[in-house]
Amino acid sequence: MKKLIKILLLLQFILLSNIEYANCQNSKNEFISDDVIKITITYEDLDIETPIRINCENFHSYFNNSFRTKTIQDYKIIKKLSGYINEAIIDKNTAFKVDVRYKMKVLYRDGKIKEICGNESVIEIDGEVHLINHNFSNYLKILLKQKV
């Protein structure tokens, strides 16, 4: 009887975990396509602590122009960043906006611009919060430190 209860509890856990994962799961995303020609990243120290949450709209005014800017036009780097961004998973369970430490302006061949705001763990695309891969954060930190 105890084994049956353990098995039922385990099954319940697995089912609830799958439901939770399904709530965050997205099909193959195309936030950024192959038509990107330039990504401009405006950023502050990704590890900085602030007394209030910084959103996309007040990012520039909060940091009083102390932020830095990096422009990326190298196809390989754009492709890698695009891959990480397209792997982001919509977080339907969050009720908060992203505490922004960087803004990406993505320029397409046709002149269209997409803005992505983020920090070390999440990004905001078109008003929706997305969970990002830890490898994306690490790559971004390395990229922002080197000269491109």
Secondary structure as UniProt FT lines:
FT   HELIX           2..24
FT   TURN            34..35
FT   STRAND          36..43
FT   TURN            46..47
FT   TURN            56..58
FT   HELIX           59..62
FT   TURN            63..65
FT   STRAND          68..72
FT   HELIX           75..86
FT   STRAND          89..90
FT   TURN            92..93
FT   STRAND          102..108
FT   TURN            109..110
FT   STRAND          113..118
FT   STRAND          122..125
FT   TURN            126..127
FT   STRAND          128..131
FT   HELIX           134..145
//
